[in-house]
Amino acid sequence: MVEQKSGSNTIENSDSTHKITARNVNVFYDAKQAINDVSIDVDMENVTAFIGPSGCGKSTFLRTINRMNDTIPSARVEGDIRLDGQNIYDPAMDVVQLRARVGMVFQKPNPFPKSIYDNVAYGPKIHGLAANKGELDIIVERSLQRAGLWGEVKDRLSDSGTALSGGQQQRLCIARAIAVDPEVILMDEPCSALDPIATAKIEELIHELRGKYAIIIVTHNMQQAARVSQRTAFFHLGTLVEFGETSNIFTNPQETRTQDYITGRYG
């Protein structure tokens, strides 16, 4: 169930350059409030990082952006979240199409138990993005190239995606998300299960994808946030405490709670 605080179709003072605009978002699980009055803008030009201690609400808020919380019966979202000005919680919104526009990469790599080729081809097939096998081949190759994986798997596309290493599986999941030509990519702790070498490849990939998609990454690793993002949002106890340029958040935070978290006093 979703309740809108505002019935208007536009957000006052919202900048048209923002891909995502969220205003006064609250999330409840039954009576427990997990997100408290969060407002934020996300653009295409910058990678946005969500940081904060465990249980602070950063992943919960991330999941509101492609309505993943809809899968939890006890969840209720209030407020206004828009993609290119369109209310994503409008009853007329096609959630399947929304999730094609807003792809998600999860904490643990989750390739389908199918071939590498079929993992990437799955989305374009069900969304009718390819008229024939030749077009599908082009989409698969382009997606794997963008995910930095083509050179490693081009001669083994019929192998199972689950046979790849952890880092390769995560890049395959990114290729799978890219294949349906999304506008936004959400990454929920995408490197937490990976070794340092695989993590470095994912971070390099995020740099390469910047500007092609609006990218939001949730990370518990502050060094990672500093490396990959240009804008950082600090969450604490379900509240957005501070949001701004990454360099400022880490070197000159405006809020005491941010300063305490950055310097390791809690978290």
Phi, psi and chi 1 to 4 in degrees:
 res  aa     phi    psi   chi1   chi2   chi3   chi4
   1 MET       -  133.9  176.3 -178.5  164.5      -
   2 VAL  -125.4  134.1  179.9      -      -      -
   3 GLU  -117.3  134.2  -59.6  173.3   11.5      -
   4 GLN  -100.7  128.6  -63.9  -62.7  -32.8      -
   5 LYS   -75.4  -25.3  -74.4 -169.0  170.6  179.2
   6 SER  -127.1  134.6  169.3      -      -      -
   7 GLY   -90.9   -2.3      -      -      -      -
   8 SER   -75.5  159.0   68.2      -      -      -
   9 ASN   -93.2   -4.4  -71.3  -36.5      -      -
  10 THR  -131.0  152.1   57.4      -      -      -
  11 ILE   -98.8  125.9  -62.2  174.6      -      -
  12 GLU   -62.0  137.6  -70.2 -176.1    6.3      -
  13 ASN    65.5   12.6  -59.0  -37.5      -      -
  14 SER   -78.3  142.6   96.4      -      -      -
  15 ASP   -87.4  126.7 -171.0  -32.6      -      -
  16 SER   -65.1  -15.1   60.9      -      -      -
  17 THR   -77.9  -12.3   63.6      -      -      -
  18 HIS   -78.2  132.7  -66.9  133.3      -      -
  19 LYS   -75.2  -42.1 -167.3   69.4  179.1  173.3
  20 ILE  -123.9  132.9  -63.0  163.1      -      -
  21 THR  -126.6  128.7   53.7      -      -      -
  22 ALA  -121.6  134.1      -      -      -      -
  23 ARG  -132.7  125.4  -65.9  -67.7 -179.2  -86.5
  24 ASN    52.7   48.7  -50.6  114.3      -      -
  25 VAL   -85.5  129.5  175.2      -      -      -
  26 ASN  -124.8  139.8  -63.1  -82.4      -      -
  27 VAL  -126.9  132.3 -179.6      -      -      -
  28 PHE  -122.1  142.8  -59.5   85.0      -      -
  29 TYR  -112.5  104.2  -63.7  113.5      -      -
  30 ASP    53.9 -123.2  -69.9  -33.5      -      -
  31 ALA   -87.2  -12.0      -      -      -      -
  32 LYS   -82.5  127.2  175.2  178.5  168.7   51.6
  33 GLN   -91.9  121.5 -173.6  164.3    3.6      -
  34 ALA   -99.6  -28.2      -      -      -      -
  35 ILE  -129.8  133.2  -65.5  -67.2      -      -
  36 ASN  -122.4  101.5 -178.7   35.5      -      -
  37 ASP    54.8   54.7 -157.8   34.6      -      -
  38 VAL   -92.8  131.0  168.6      -      -      -
  39 SER  -127.4  132.8  -63.7      -      -      -
  40 ILE  -159.3  152.6 -160.9  168.3      -      -
  41 ASP  -120.7  142.3  -64.1  -41.5      -      -
  42 VAL  -128.7  132.2  175.9      -      -      -
  43 ASP  -114.6  176.2   60.5   46.4      -      -
  44 MET   -81.2  -26.1  -65.6  -77.9  -70.2      -
  45 GLU   -78.2  -24.4  -71.3   71.1   37.5      -
  46 ASN  -121.0  142.2  -61.0  -64.8      -      -
  47 VAL   -78.3  130.0  175.1      -      -      -
  48 THR  -107.3  127.9  -59.6      -      -      -
  49 ALA  -106.7  138.9      -      -      -      -
  50 PHE  -106.2  120.5  -68.5  173.9      -      -
  51 ILE  -123.1  166.2   64.2  169.1      -      -
  52 GLY   148.1  164.2      -      -      -      -
  53 PRO   -65.8  164.3   21.6  -30.4      -      -
  54 SER   -56.8  138.4  -64.1      -      -      -
  55 GLY    79.0   13.3      -      -      -      -
  56 CYS   -85.4   -9.5   68.0      -      -      -
  57 GLY   106.3   -0.7      -      -      -      -
  58 LYS   -64.4  -42.5   53.4 -170.0 -173.4  -68.0
  59 SER   -71.8  -37.0  -68.3      -      -      -
  60 THR   -60.1  -44.8  -65.1      -      -      -
  61 PHE   -66.3  -40.7 -177.5   71.3      -      -
  62 LEU   -55.2  -42.1 -173.1   78.7      -      -
  63 ARG   -71.3  -14.5  -70.3 -164.9  -62.5  -91.7
  64 THR   -71.8  -22.4   66.3      -      -      -
  65 ILE   -77.1  -21.1  -60.9  170.2      -      -
  66 ASN  -124.7   21.7   70.4  -15.3      -      -
  67 ARG    60.9   32.3  -67.6 -176.8   53.2  172.3
  68 MET   -66.0  -25.4  -74.1  -66.7  -71.0      -
  69 ASN   -67.1  -15.3  -71.2  -42.7      -      -
  70 ASP   -60.7  -23.9  -71.7   12.6      -      -
  71 THR   -79.4   -6.2   62.9      -      -      -
  72 ILE  -105.0  112.4  -56.4  170.3      -      -
  73 PRO   -56.5  -33.9  -23.8   32.7      -      -
  74 SER   -82.2   -7.0   64.5      -      -      -
  75 ALA   -80.5  141.1      -      -      -      -
  76 ARG  -137.9  130.2 -175.2  173.6   90.4 -103.9
  77 VAL  -114.5  131.1  179.3      -      -      -
  78 GLU  -119.5  155.1  -63.6  176.8   -5.5      -
  79 GLY   115.1 -157.5      -      -      -      -
  80 ASP  -139.2  117.7 -163.3  -59.6      -      -
  81 ILE  -126.1  126.9  -57.6  175.2      -      -
  82 ARG  -128.1  142.0  -62.6 -172.5  179.7 -119.8
  83 LEU  -113.9  115.3  176.3   61.4      -      -
  84 ASP    51.4   39.6  -74.3  -23.4      -      -
  85 GLY    82.7   -6.3      -      -      -      -
  86 GLN   -94.0  129.8 -175.3  179.1   12.5      -
  87 ASN   -68.9  112.1  175.5    8.5      -      -
  88 ILE   -74.6  -14.3   69.3  168.3      -      -
  89 TYR   -99.3   10.8  -77.8   92.0      -      -
  90 ASP   -62.2  135.4 -171.8  -57.6      -      -
  91 PRO   -56.0  -24.4  -24.3   33.2      -      -
  92 ALA   -81.4   -9.3      -      -      -      -
  93 MET   -67.4  128.5  171.4   63.4   72.1      -
  94 ASP   -80.8  110.4 -176.8  -30.0      -      -
  95 VAL   -66.7  -34.0  178.6      -      -      -
  96 VAL   -62.5  -45.3  173.2      -      -      -
  97 GLN   -66.4  -37.8  -71.2  -58.9  -40.9      -
  98 LEU   -58.6  -44.4  172.0   67.7      -      -
  99 ARG   -73.2  -17.7  -69.4  177.6 -173.8  152.3
 100 ALA   -74.6  -35.6      -      -      -      -
 101 ARG   -77.3  -29.1  -64.9  173.4   67.8 -169.2
 102 VAL  -120.8   91.6 -176.3      -      -      -
 103 GLY   -78.4  159.9      -      -      -      -
 104 MET  -136.8  137.7 -170.4  151.5 -169.9      -
 105 VAL  -118.7  125.2  178.4      -      -      -
 106 PHE   -92.9  173.1  -65.6   92.3      -      -
 107 GLN   -60.8  -45.9 -176.0  169.9   -2.6      -
 108 LYS  -104.0  128.5 -174.5  178.2  178.9 -176.2
 109 PRO   -53.8  134.6  -23.1   32.2      -      -
 110 ASN  -134.5   59.2   60.7  -19.3      -      -
 111 PRO   -63.5  150.3   23.0  -32.0      -      -
 112 PHE   -68.2  153.6  -59.5  141.8      -      -
 113 PRO   -77.3   59.9   27.4  -33.7      -      -
 114 LYS  -134.5  178.1  -61.3  172.5  177.6  -75.4
 115 SER   -66.8  162.3   70.1      -      -      -
 116 ILE   -55.9  -45.3  -65.8  167.2      -      -
 117 TYR   -59.6  -48.6 -178.2   97.2      -      -
 118 ASP   -68.6  -28.4  -74.4  -18.7      -      -
 119 ASN   -59.8  -45.2  -97.8  -86.7      -      -
 120 VAL   -78.1  -33.7 -177.4      -      -      -
 121 ALA   -77.9  -17.1      -      -      -      -
 122 TYR   -56.7  -52.8  178.8   80.6      -      -
 123 GLY   -62.2  -52.1      -      -      -      -
 124 PRO   -56.3  -34.1  -27.6   35.2      -      -
 125 LYS   -65.2  -51.5  -82.4 -177.8 -177.1  175.1
 126 ILE   -72.3  -21.8   64.6  170.6      -      -
 127 HIS   -95.9    2.0  -71.1  -72.3      -      -
 128 GLY    65.9   37.1      -      -      -      -
 129 LEU   -87.1   -8.0  -60.3 -178.3      -      -
 130 ALA  -129.9  132.1      -      -      -      -
 131 ALA   -82.9  -21.6      -      -      -      -
 132 ASN  -156.2  177.1   52.6   53.1      -      -
 133 LYS   -62.1  -37.2  175.7   73.3  160.9   53.2
 134 GLY   -61.5  -43.8      -      -      -      -
 135 GLU   -65.7  -37.9  -71.0 -174.6    8.4      -
 136 LEU   -64.6  -40.0 -161.3   57.0      -      -
 137 ASP   -58.7  -41.7  -70.9  -12.3      -      -
 138 ILE   -64.5  -43.7  -68.9  169.1      -      -
 139 ILE   -62.9  -43.8  -68.7  171.5      -      -
 140 VAL   -62.6  -47.1  169.4      -      -      -
 141 GLU   -63.9  -45.8  179.1  175.3  -13.9      -
 142 ARG   -61.9  -40.9 -176.2 -179.5   65.5 -139.1
 143 SER   -67.3  -42.7  -57.7      -      -      -
 144 LEU   -67.0  -35.4  -72.4  167.0      -      -
 145 GLN   -65.4  -44.5  -77.0 -179.7  -24.7      -
 146 ARG   -63.8  -31.1  -80.6 -164.5  166.0  178.6
 147 ALA   -86.3    5.0      -      -      -      -
 148 GLY    68.5   28.4      -      -      -      -
 149 LEU  -120.0  -15.0 -164.7   56.3      -      -
 150 TRP   -56.1  -46.5  175.6 -109.0      -      -
 151 GLY   -61.3  -27.1      -      -      -      -
 152 GLU   -87.2  -22.2  -63.0  167.1   48.0      -
 153 VAL  -125.1   -0.2  -57.4      -      -      -
 154 LYS   -61.1  -24.5   61.9 -177.3  179.6 -178.4
 155 ASP   -97.1    7.6  -62.3  -38.1      -      -
 156 ARG  -141.3   38.1   46.5 -171.5  -65.1 -146.9
 157 LEU   -64.4  -21.7  -64.9  177.7      -      -
 158 SER   -86.1   -8.3   59.5      -      -      -
 159 ASP   -69.5  156.5  -70.3    2.9      -      -
 160 SER   -67.9  138.4  173.3      -      -      -
 161 GLY   -62.3  -27.6      -      -      -      -
 162 THR   -75.8   -8.7   58.1      -      -      -
 163 ALA   -86.3   -7.5      -      -      -      -
 164 LEU   -75.7  163.3  -64.2  171.7      -      -
 165 SER   -68.6  166.8   70.2      -      -      -
 166 GLY   -57.4  -45.3      -      -      -      -
 167 GLY   -66.2  -38.7      -      -      -      -
 168 GLN   -67.0  -39.1  -71.6  174.4  -38.0      -
 169 GLN   -61.1  -39.8  -73.5 -174.1   27.4      -
 170 GLN   -67.1  -39.7 -165.4   64.7  -60.7      -
 171 ARG   -67.9  -31.9  -78.2 -176.5  -75.8  147.3
 172 LEU   -64.1  -40.2  177.4   62.2      -      -
 173 CYS   -65.4  -34.3  -67.9      -      -      -
 174 ILE   -68.3  -41.6  -66.9  170.9      -      -
 175 ALA   -61.0  -40.0      -      -      -      -
 176 ARG   -63.1  -39.5 -171.9  175.1   68.0 -166.0
 177 ALA   -67.8  -40.7      -      -      -      -
 178 ILE   -67.6  -30.0  -70.4  170.7      -      -
 179 ALA   -60.7  -26.9      -      -      -      -
 180 VAL   -92.0   13.5  -65.8      -      -      -
 181 ASP    57.4   58.3 -158.2   20.3      -      -
 182 PRO   -73.6  170.4   33.0  -37.1      -      -
 183 GLU  -105.1  -24.5  -60.1  158.4   46.6      -
 184 VAL  -131.7  140.5 -179.5      -      -      -
 185 ILE  -123.4  121.2  -60.0  177.5      -      -
 186 LEU   -98.9  131.2  -50.2  176.8      -      -
 187 MET  -124.0  116.6  -62.1 -175.7  171.4      -
 188 ASP  -102.8   95.9 -167.2   -0.8      -      -
 189 GLU    50.6   55.1  -54.8 -110.3   16.3      -
 190 PRO   -68.2  -13.9   28.6  -37.1      -      -
 191 CYS  -111.8    1.8  -57.6      -      -      -
 192 SER   -66.7  -23.2   63.9      -      -      -
 193 ALA  -100.8    9.7      -      -      -      -
 194 LEU  -109.8  157.2  -55.5 -178.4      -      -
 195 ASP   -79.0  169.0   61.9   64.4      -      -
 196 PRO   -59.8  -36.0  -27.3   35.4      -      -
 197 ILE   -67.9  -45.1  -66.9  172.9      -      -
 198 ALA   -65.1  -38.2      -      -      -      -
 199 THR   -60.5  -43.1  -65.8      -      -      -
 200 ALA   -61.7  -37.2      -      -      -      -
 201 LYS   -67.6  -39.8  -72.9 -169.3  174.1 -177.8
 202 ILE   -65.1  -42.3  -62.9  -69.5      -      -
 203 GLU   -63.7  -39.7  -69.1 -178.2    1.0      -
 204 GLU   -62.9  -40.0 -177.3  179.8  -20.3      -
 205 LEU   -63.8  -41.1  174.3   57.1      -      -
 206 ILE   -59.1  -41.8  -68.4  169.5      -      -
 207 HIS   -59.8  -42.2  -78.1  -63.2      -      -
 208 GLU   -69.1  -31.1  -68.6  170.6    2.3      -
 209 LEU   -84.6  -14.1  -62.6  178.3      -      -
 210 ARG   -57.4  133.4  176.1 -171.2  169.6 -165.8
 211 GLY    93.2  -27.9      -      -      -      -
 212 LYS   -81.8  -29.3  -61.6 -176.7  179.1   76.3
 213 TYR  -139.6  155.0  -47.3   91.9      -      -
 214 ALA   -78.2  122.4      -      -      -      -
 215 ILE  -118.4  129.5  -61.7  173.7      -      -
 216 ILE  -121.7  129.5  -55.7  173.8      -      -
 217 ILE  -121.9  126.9  178.0  171.2      -      -
 218 VAL   -90.7  129.2  166.3      -      -      -
 219 THR  -147.2  142.6  178.4      -      -      -
 220 HIS   -89.8   -6.4   66.2  -80.6      -      -
 221 ASN   -97.9  105.7 -175.4  -36.7      -      -
 222 MET   -64.8  -34.2  -74.1 -173.8  -77.5      -
 223 GLN   -63.7  -38.4  -70.9   78.8   17.1      -
 224 GLN   -64.4  -45.1 -179.8  172.5   75.6      -
 225 ALA   -56.6  -42.6      -      -      -      -
 226 ALA   -65.7  -33.9      -      -      -      -
 227 ARG   -75.6  -41.4  -72.5 -168.0  -61.6  -95.6
 228 VAL  -101.8  -17.8  -55.3      -      -      -
 229 SER  -109.2  158.3   73.6      -      -      -
 230 GLN  -107.8  -20.9  -70.1   72.6   48.7      -
 231 ARG  -132.4  140.1  -67.3  179.4   66.9   73.8
 232 THR  -130.7  136.3  -65.9      -      -      -
 233 ALA  -113.7  126.7      -      -      -      -
 234 PHE  -102.8  119.7  169.6   58.5      -      -
 235 PHE  -104.5  144.3  -74.0   80.7      -      -
 236 HIS  -151.1  124.3 -174.4 -117.0      -      -
 237 LEU    53.2   42.2  -61.4  176.6      -      -
 238 GLY    80.3    1.6      -      -      -      -
 239 THR  -112.8  141.4  -60.6      -      -      -
 240 LEU   -81.1  106.4  176.9   59.3      -      -
 241 VAL   -79.7  -43.2  176.1      -      -      -
 242 GLU  -155.9  142.2 -170.8  166.8   -9.8      -
 243 PHE  -144.7  126.8  177.1   52.8      -      -
 244 GLY  -176.9 -165.6      -      -      -      -
 245 GLU   -61.4  136.8  -69.4 -173.1   16.4      -
 246 THR   -55.5  -43.5  -63.5      -      -      -
 247 SER   -60.2  -38.6   56.3      -      -      -
 248 ASN   -71.5  -40.7  -69.5  -22.2      -      -
 249 ILE   -59.6  -39.0  -66.2  -69.6      -      -
 250 PHE   -87.8  -23.5  -76.9   99.1      -      -
 251 THR  -110.2  -25.0   61.1      -      -      -
 252 ASN  -146.4   59.0 -172.5   30.4      -      -
 253 PRO   -63.6  147.4   23.3  -32.5      -      -
 254 GLN   -90.8  -19.1  -58.4  -58.5  -59.4      -
 255 GLU  -109.6  140.1  -61.3  -72.4  -25.8      -
 256 THR   -60.5  -39.2  -57.5      -      -      -
 257 ARG   -63.4  -37.6  -80.0 -178.0  -68.9  173.6
 258 THR   -64.6  -47.3  -47.6      -      -      -
 259 GLN   -56.5  -44.6  175.0   75.5   31.1      -
 260 ASP   -65.2  -38.2  -71.2  -12.7      -      -
 261 TYR   -70.1  -46.1 -179.4   70.2      -      -
 262 ILE   -61.2  -36.1  -64.3  -63.2      -      -
 263 THR   -89.1    3.9   55.3      -      -      -
 264 GLY    84.4   18.9      -      -      -      -
 265 ARG   -75.6  -20.1  -70.3 -179.4 -171.3  158.7
 266 TYR  -157.6  171.0   66.5   88.0      -      -
 267 GLY   121.5      -      -      -      -      -
